Amino acid sequence: MIKFGDYITPEEYMGLRKVVGWVEFPLEQAKACIDKAYFVICVRDDDKAIGVVRLLWDGGYIAFLSDVIVAPEYQGQGIGRKLVEFCIDKLKEDMKPGYKVKLTLNSAKDKEHFYEKFGFKIRPNEDAGPGMDQWLIADDFVKSPEDKSIGSGVKIISEDDELKISGSVDLGYIGKFSDSQIEIDGSLEEIREWDIVSENLEEDCSDDELIGFLNKYFNDFIDKLSRNIENVNGAFLLHVFIDMDSCECNFTVIDDLFIEDKLFYGNEEDIAEIYNPVREGLYNLSPYLETPNDGSIPKGHILTVLRSFYPMFNFDAFLANIIPECIGLHDGEISFQCSDDFDNAILCGAYGVLDEELCINDWHNF
């Protein structure tokens, strides 16, 4: 049963951001987002949180409509419309006579016309220029003095002639890799032969200069990953499902991954009947894998498409049970490896290499 209420946990809020591919942040911040909002509505299907909206208002002339989220499998049912209407009605109800309030929002890409139905105007227009925003990442500037030359993400140092790495790399659905899970490919002498080094440093550069360059290069790489994680995650999922289709992986025998009441087509007794009807559509997405994921070209939301292809597959359970194994820092590339917590039924040492355009190359699984 679909129901609307005002209670949502920080974990549920972050879970909803994750399933639509939005930026994630610490639970402490998530709790503040909920507690300090003027108005919050959560949508539930029985006990499962499937949607949320936040209204931010300090009683002044500006209000902000934030985080209109509906889980992909529930979109198209009018839930998002009701969330927006609740917020507008709440604001109208609480405005005192004579008040004027400008309600603003940042529309998700290609969702602008949805909000026009409620009276919002697309910017720029005759009255206003384009909206502008920026992300402030605390790790970029909250540092001890000795770390100010080091970017966020990872810290590379030389200790006893050995390179050591600390920090973390968050690859979204693929997982968060920390400290001992992060390795660099080679010694300092070997790294001096890398193309990215010869293109950016003098041949006789000092070890300190080389280490400083490596920190900047890989933290810039990680920052680019963070800004384009939805595209990278889309490519990852597409690789996974092409693999599943090619070997007709029978996920229906895994209780946590099979949603029997959403088996709208096919037959669990014959897994081919699940894959065959959508195979052409799946392979029509293949060009997504051949184009950059670095934000240089617009891309669609692959998870939403895959959910429509495989409604009987429990994406939430799958994404929650991916096990990050290791990250490798290479010459102009970052590699990753992961498995799953379903006895490696879907991911078994799945490996990919991200190039500077964030394309996933050298993919193999099983």
C-alpha distance (Angstrom), angle and dihedral (degrees) to the residues before:
residue distance angle dihedral
M1 . . .
I2 3.83 . .
K3 3.81 112.9 .
F4 3.80 136.9 167.2
G5 3.79 125.0 -137.4
D6 3.80 142.8 149.8
Y7 3.82 99.9 -113.0
I8 3.79 125.4 96.1
T9 3.80 130.1 149.1
P10 3.82 122.6 -130.1
E11 3.82 88.4 -114.8
E12 3.81 91.7 53.7
Y13 3.80 91.3 46.8
M14 3.80 92.2 51.9
G15 3.80 90.4 44.1
L16 3.79 90.3 57.7
R17 3.81 91.6 48.4
K18 3.80 88.5 51.1
V19 3.82 96.7 51.9
V20 3.81 91.0 54.7
G21 3.80 92.7 44.9
W22 3.81 98.1 -112.6
V23 3.80 125.8 149.0
E24 3.80 114.4 -76.9
F25 3.79 126.4 -148.2
P26 3.83 139.2 177.1
L27 3.81 119.5 -56.3
E28 3.80 89.5 -119.6
Q29 3.80 88.3 63.8
A30 3.81 91.3 43.2
K31 3.81 89.9 54.9
A32 3.81 90.2 50.4
C33 3.82 89.8 50.5
I34 3.80 89.3 57.1
D35 3.80 100.0 37.6
K36 3.81 96.6 45.8
A37 3.79 99.0 42.4
Y38 3.78 115.7 109.0
F39 3.80 91.4 -133.7
V40 3.82 133.4 4.6
I41 3.78 129.6 -173.0
C42 3.80 123.5 -172.1
V43 3.80 123.5 -167.8
R44 3.78 118.9 -148.1
D45 3.77 135.4 -169.8
D46 3.78 97.1 -150.2
D47 3.84 99.5 -50.0
K48 3.81 98.3 -21.8
A49 3.82 117.4 103.0
I50 3.82 106.5 -130.2
G51 3.79 103.1 162.9
V52 3.79 144.7 14.3
V53 3.79 142.7 -177.4
R54 3.81 131.8 -172.3
L55 3.81 128.0 -157.5
L56 3.79 115.9 -158.0
W57 3.83 117.6 -161.0
D58 3.79 133.1 148.2
G59 3.80 94.7 -168.6
G60 3.81 92.3 -94.8
Y61 3.77 130.7 108.6
I62 3.83 97.5 -77.9
A63 3.80 125.1 69.5
F64 3.79 125.7 175.3
L65 3.79 128.0 -148.2
S66 3.80 106.5 -148.6
D67 3.81 139.6 -178.6
V68 3.80 102.3 7.3
I69 3.80 94.3 -177.3
V70 3.80 130.2 168.3
A71 3.81 119.3 174.4
P72 3.83 107.3 -108.2
E73 3.80 95.6 -116.1
Y74 3.82 90.2 56.8
Q75 3.80 97.3 46.5
G76 3.79 119.8 114.7
Q77 3.81 93.6 40.4
G78 3.81 98.2 98.9
I79 3.81 93.9 -102.4
G80 3.81 94.6 122.0
R81 3.81 90.4 50.0
K82 3.80 91.2 53.7
L83 3.82 91.7 48.9
V84 3.81 91.6 54.3
E85 3.80 92.1 44.8
F86 3.83 91.5 51.7
C87 3.81 90.5 55.3
I88 3.80 95.5 46.1
D89 3.82 91.0 47.5
K90 3.82 91.0 48.6
L91 3.79 91.8 52.0
K92 3.81 93.0 47.7
E93 3.80 90.6 48.3
D94 3.83 93.4 52.5
M95 3.81 99.1 42.7
K96 3.79 113.4 106.0
P97 3.83 122.3 -134.3
G98 3.80 110.3 -74.3
Y99 3.83 94.2 20.5
K100 3.79 120.4 137.7
V101 3.79 117.2 -164.1
K102 3.80 127.2 -178.2
L103 3.82 108.7 -148.4
T104 3.80 111.6 -155.1
L105 3.80 136.9 178.5
N106 3.79 143.6 173.3
S107 3.78 107.3 -120.2
A108 3.78 120.1 -142.2
K109 3.79 111.1 -116.3
D110 3.83 113.4 -73.6
K111 3.83 92.0 5.5
E112 3.82 95.3 97.3
H113 3.79 95.3 104.7
F114 3.81 91.1 53.8
Y115 3.80 89.3 62.2
E116 3.81 93.4 44.3
K117 3.81 87.0 70.3
F118 3.82 88.2 67.8
G119 3.81 95.2 50.3
F120 3.81 99.5 -92.7
K121 3.81 115.6 143.4
I122 3.78 122.8 -136.9
R123 3.80 113.6 -121.4
P124 2.94 136.5 -100.4
N125 3.80 97.0 48.0
E126 3.78 138.2 139.5
D127 3.81 91.4 -71.6
A128 3.80 103.7 38.9
G129 3.77 143.0 25.9
P130 3.82 124.9 -125.8
G131 3.78 117.3 -60.9
M132 3.78 117.1 -107.6
D133 3.80 134.7 -158.2
Q134 3.78 142.8 159.5
W135 3.79 137.9 -162.1
L136 3.80 116.7 -121.9
I137 3.81 109.3 -154.6
A138 3.81 110.1 -160.1
D139 3.79 94.0 -150.4
D140 3.81 88.3 61.7
F141 3.78 93.0 66.6
V142 3.82 110.7 8.3
K143 3.80 97.5 85.9
S144 3.75 140.0 129.2
P145 3.84 112.3 -102.2
E146 3.79 93.6 -103.7
D147 3.79 91.3 54.4
K148 3.80 98.3 51.3
S149 3.80 92.6 103.9
I150 3.78 91.4 53.3
G151 3.79 120.6 87.3
S152 3.78 125.1 -137.4
G153 3.80 122.1 -85.3
V154 3.79 107.2 40.8
K155 3.79 137.3 17.4
I156 3.81 118.5 -150.5
I157 3.80 119.5 -163.2
S158 3.79 136.5 167.7
E159 3.78 115.6 -125.4
D160 3.81 123.0 172.7
D161 3.82 89.3 -12.6
E162 3.79 90.2 -56.3
L163 3.81 126.7 111.6
K164 3.80 113.7 -125.8
I165 3.78 127.4 -171.9
S166 3.78 131.8 -157.9
G167 3.79 131.3 174.1
S168 3.78 133.1 57.5
V169 3.79 143.7 -82.9
D170 3.81 117.6 -151.4
L171 3.81 112.9 -155.2
G172 3.79 95.9 177.2
Y173 3.80 110.9 -133.8
I174 3.81 90.6 12.4
G175 3.80 90.5 61.2
K176 3.78 143.7 -112.1
F177 3.80 116.0 -70.2
S178 3.80 119.2 -158.5
D179 3.81 140.1 -171.7
S180 3.83 109.3 -49.3
Q181 3.83 90.4 29.0
I182 3.82 89.6 65.6
E183 3.80 118.3 78.8
I184 3.80 134.5 174.7
D185 3.78 120.3 -138.6
G186 3.79 107.6 -119.1
S187 3.78 146.1 -10.5
L188 3.80 123.3 -70.2
E189 3.79 90.9 -95.9
E190 3.79 91.8 51.4
I191 3.81 91.8 45.2
R192 3.81 90.0 55.4
E193 3.83 85.9 70.0
W194 3.80 93.1 57.6
D195 3.81 116.9 116.2
I196 3.82 93.1 -129.1
V197 3.82 88.9 55.8
S198 3.81 97.2 47.1
E199 3.81 89.9 46.9
N200 3.80 93.9 52.7
L201 3.81 109.1 27.6
E202 3.76 138.4 48.5
E203 3.80 115.4 -102.5
D204 3.82 92.0 -116.6
C205 3.80 96.0 47.0
S206 3.80 116.9 143.6
D207 3.78 123.7 -105.6
D208 3.80 88.8 -111.1
E209 3.81 91.2 54.6
L210 3.80 90.3 48.3
I211 3.81 93.4 49.5
G212 3.81 90.7 46.3
F213 3.81 89.7 52.7
L214 3.81 92.6 48.1
N215 3.80 91.2 51.9
K216 3.79 92.6 50.2
Y217 3.81 94.8 43.2
F218 3.80 96.9 49.7
N219 3.80 95.0 40.3
D220 3.80 89.8 51.3
F221 3.84 87.1 49.2
I222 3.82 90.6 50.3
D223 3.81 91.3 47.4
K224 3.81 89.8 53.0
L225 3.80 88.6 49.8
S226 3.79 90.9 52.4
R227 3.80 92.3 50.8
N228 3.81 92.5 49.9
I229 3.78 101.2 32.7
E230 3.82 93.8 125.5
N231 3.81 91.0 60.6
V232 3.81 92.7 45.7
N233 3.80 91.6 47.8
G234 3.80 89.8 49.3
A235 3.80 91.2 54.4
F236 3.81 90.5 46.8
L237 3.82 92.8 52.3
L238 3.79 92.0 45.9
H239 3.82 90.3 53.9
V240 3.81 89.4 49.0
F241 3.80 95.2 51.5
I242 3.79 94.6 43.7
D243 3.81 86.0 55.2
M244 3.80 91.3 47.5
D245 3.80 91.0 49.7
S246 3.80 94.3 46.9
C247 3.81 92.9 54.7
E248 3.83 94.5 29.9
C249 3.78 90.9 -126.1
N250 3.80 107.4 -151.7
F251 3.79 102.4 -135.5
T252 3.82 90.9 161.4
V253 3.81 89.8 82.8
I254 3.83 90.0 61.7
D255 3.79 106.9 81.6
D256 3.81 94.9 -155.9
L257 3.80 92.5 53.1
F258 3.81 100.9 42.7
I259 3.82 121.5 79.3
E260 3.78 101.2 -166.9
D261 3.81 97.1 -173.3
K262 3.82 89.2 58.3
L263 3.78 94.9 55.5
F264 3.81 91.0 119.0
Y265 3.80 93.3 161.8
G266 3.80 136.9 13.9
N267 3.77 130.3 32.4
E268 3.78 126.2 -89.7
E269 3.80 88.0 -144.3
D270 3.81 89.0 63.8
I271 3.81 112.0 37.3
A272 3.82 90.8 -169.1
E273 3.81 88.3 69.5
I274 3.81 88.4 62.3
Y275 3.80 96.5 48.2
N276 3.80 101.1 37.3
P277 3.85 99.9 65.4
V278 3.82 94.1 55.3
R279 3.80 100.6 31.8
E280 3.79 95.2 101.1
G281 3.79 91.5 49.2
L282 3.80 90.8 48.9
Y283 3.79 94.3 51.7
N284 3.80 91.0 45.2
L285 3.81 84.7 67.7
S286 3.81 91.7 59.7
P287 3.85 94.5 99.7
Y288 3.81 86.3 67.3
L289 3.81 86.8 72.2
E290 3.80 93.2 54.5
T291 3.80 98.5 54.0
P292 3.82 129.7 74.5
N293 3.80 120.1 -85.8
D294 3.81 93.6 -161.8
G295 3.80 95.7 100.8
S296 3.81 94.5 -98.7
I297 3.82 90.5 118.4
P298 3.83 128.4 29.9
K299 3.79 116.1 -105.5
G300 3.79 135.4 -170.6
H301 3.80 128.6 -117.7
I302 3.81 103.4 -92.6
L303 3.82 95.3 -171.8
T304 3.80 90.7 61.0
V305 3.82 91.0 51.6
L306 3.80 93.2 47.2
R307 3.80 91.5 49.3
S308 3.80 88.4 55.6
F309 3.82 90.8 49.7
Y310 3.82 94.9 47.2
P311 3.84 109.4 27.4
M312 3.81 89.8 158.9
F313 3.84 92.2 60.1
N314 3.81 114.4 91.9
F315 3.81 100.3 -132.5
D316 3.81 92.6 174.1
A317 3.80 92.2 57.7
F318 3.79 92.2 44.2
L319 3.81 95.0 50.2
A320 3.80 91.3 46.1
N321 3.81 91.2 55.0
I322 3.79 103.0 49.1
I323 3.80 110.1 123.2
P324 3.84 115.8 -147.1
E325 3.81 109.6 -144.1
C326 3.79 111.7 174.2
I327 3.80 145.8 -19.8
G328 3.80 124.7 -148.5
L329 3.81 126.6 -157.7
H330 3.81 111.2 -148.9
D331 3.80 141.7 164.5
G332 3.83 100.6 -56.0
E333 3.80 92.6 -25.4
I334 3.78 143.5 84.2
S335 3.80 119.1 -151.3
F336 3.79 127.8 -161.7
Q337 3.79 137.9 -169.3
C338 3.79 129.2 -163.9
S339 3.80 142.4 162.8
D340 3.79 135.3 -170.3
D341 3.77 136.1 -110.7
F342 3.81 93.5 -122.1
D343 3.80 94.7 86.6
N344 3.82 87.9 -80.5
A345 3.79 90.8 -66.3
I346 3.83 93.4 146.7
L347 3.82 104.5 14.8
C348 3.78 120.8 32.8
G349 3.78 109.9 172.2
A350 3.80 89.3 -35.6
Y351 3.80 107.5 -166.2
G352 3.78 133.8 -167.4
V353 3.80 138.9 164.1
L354 3.81 121.1 -138.3
D355 3.80 114.7 -149.8
E356 3.80 125.8 -160.1
E357 3.82 90.4 -83.6
L358 3.83 87.3 53.1
C359 3.81 92.8 -117.0
I360 3.81 113.3 149.7
N361 3.80 108.5 -122.1
D362 3.80 134.0 176.3
W363 3.82 90.0 27.8
H364 3.78 117.0 179.6
N365 3.76 134.0 160.9
F366 3.81 132.7 -177.9
